[in-house]
Amino acid sequence: MSVLPDESRSLPPPNIVNHNSVVLGAIGWAAVVLNNFGHRRPALSTGVHRQILGISIGWFIGYYATRRENYYYACRDRALYQYIKHHPEDFQLKGTLAEVMDPFHPIR
């Protein structure tokens, strides 16, 4: 079983620097620093190679989480667009915004 289906290859790739990558990279780094702190080692100066590895693994997982998220939203949008296309009677356009909105009566 693959993490991403083959259909997801048709989507444009997300940016390398995205929210999920940054957050999960920071979580990976924090996990290594807390491990150092828990073993009574200098937290920031010990195991720099493990800190870089933690950031890299978190960044990789965040990037693929963003790709999966984009695929999920693309599938959802495609299904919604198909529904709107096949049921136009449910999505009739109104004339003006005043016909759509309820009348506003300020209370003073």
Phi and psi in degrees as a GROMACS rama.xvg file:
@    title "Ramachandran Plot"
@    xaxis  label "Phi"
@    yaxis  label "Psi"
@TYPE xy
-94.1179  153.696  SER-2
-70.489  -40.3159  VAL-3
-118.335  132.919  LEU-4
-69.7781  164.616  PRO-5
-65.4233  -24.8191  ASP-6
-62.4393  -26.6084  GLU-7
-70.6108  -12.7055  SER-8
-70.433  -19.3662  ARG-9
-78.2407  -14.8369  SER-10
-79.784  150.706  LEU-11
-68.9111  145.315  PRO-12
-70.6342  147.448  PRO-13
-73.2424  167.074  PRO-14
-63.3998  150.457  ASN-15
-64.006  -39.9569  ILE-16
-97.3406  103.79  VAL-17
-134.17  173.692  ASN-18
-60.6061  -47.5545  HIS-19
-63.3264  -40.9808  ASN-20
-63.7386  -44.5055  SER-21
-64.798  -45.6097  VAL-22
-65.8046  -46.9675  VAL-23
-72.1357  -29.5612  LEU-24
-64.3409  -41.9701  GLY-25
-65.8221  -36.4308  ALA-26
-66.4261  -40.2542  ILE-27
-62.3558  -42.4948  GLY-28
-65.5052  -43.3527  TRP-29
-64.9726  -33.9087  ALA-30
-64.1143  -41.1442  ALA-31
-68.7435  -41.2493  VAL-32
-64.6383  -41.8403  VAL-33
-67.6953  -32.62  LEU-34
-64.6136  -43.7863  ASN-35
-60.6025  -43.7998  ASN-36
-64.856  -38.5992  PHE-37
-67.6875  -29.3608  GLY-38
-94.0415  13.5816  HIS-39
57.9054  43.4319  ARG-40
-109.026  161.072  ARG-41
-59.2197  122.993  PRO-42
-65.1782  -44.7324  ALA-43
-94.9305  -25.7875  LEU-44
-97.3692  -7.03365  SER-45
-103.648  139.436  THR-46
66.9232  45.749  GLY-47
-62.7341  -34.7046  VAL-48
-63.4395  -35.4675  HIS-49
-72.8724  -32.3497  ARG-50
-64.5586  -43.4663  GLN-51
-65.0029  -39.0737  ILE-52
-65.0788  -41.3251  LEU-53
-63.1289  -41.4057  GLY-54
-63.7571  -43.7641  ILE-55
-63.8526  -44.8736  SER-56
-65.4148  -43.9069  ILE-57
-62.567  -40.4649  GLY-58
-63.5664  -43.8122  TRP-59
-61.8185  -47.0397  PHE-60
-64.1159  -40.0933  ILE-61
-64.7135  -37.9949  GLY-62
-63.9708  -45.6074  TYR-63
-72.9655  -26.8086  TYR-64
-66.7668  -37.4639  ALA-65
-67.4924  -39.8393  THR-66
-62.6799  -41.6011  ARG-67
-66.3337  -39.9159  ARG-68
-62.5095  -44.5104  GLU-69
-62.3128  -39.3104  ASN-70
-65.0866  -43.1373  TYR-71
-60.4105  -47.1075  TYR-72
-68.1523  -33.3434  TYR-73
-66.5657  -41.0589  ALA-74
-64.6867  -41.4758  CYS-75
-65.0243  -43.9039  ARG-76
-64.3944  -38.3569  ASP-77
-64.1529  -42.1537  ARG-78
-65.7975  -41.5984  ALA-79
-66.7064  -41.0232  LEU-80
-64.0091  -39.0918  TYR-81
-64.6466  -39.9073  GLN-82
-64.484  -44.1571  TYR-83
-63.6438  -38.0127  ILE-84
-67.0027  -36.9682  LYS-85
-88.3376  -12.4644  HIS-86
-129.316  65.6461  HIS-87
-68.834  -21.1106  PRO-88
-68.3525  -22.9444  GLU-89
-81.3501  -11.3391  ASP-90
-128.484  55.7231  PHE-91
-76.5439  141.011  GLN-92
-81.2951  137.2  LEU-93
-86.7323  166.752  LYS-94
-70.932  -66.03  GLY-95
-126.88  172.03  THR-96
-67.9096  -30.1356  LEU-97
-64.5517  -29.9636  ALA-98
-75.8492  -24.9774  GLU-99
-84.4982  -42.1164  VAL-100
-81.332  151.275  MET-101
-74.1219  152.382  ASP-102
-65.2641  143.007  PRO-103
-102.587  123.204  PHE-104
-123.418  104.602  HIS-105
-67.8847  142.177  PRO-106
-106.147  120.183  ILE-107
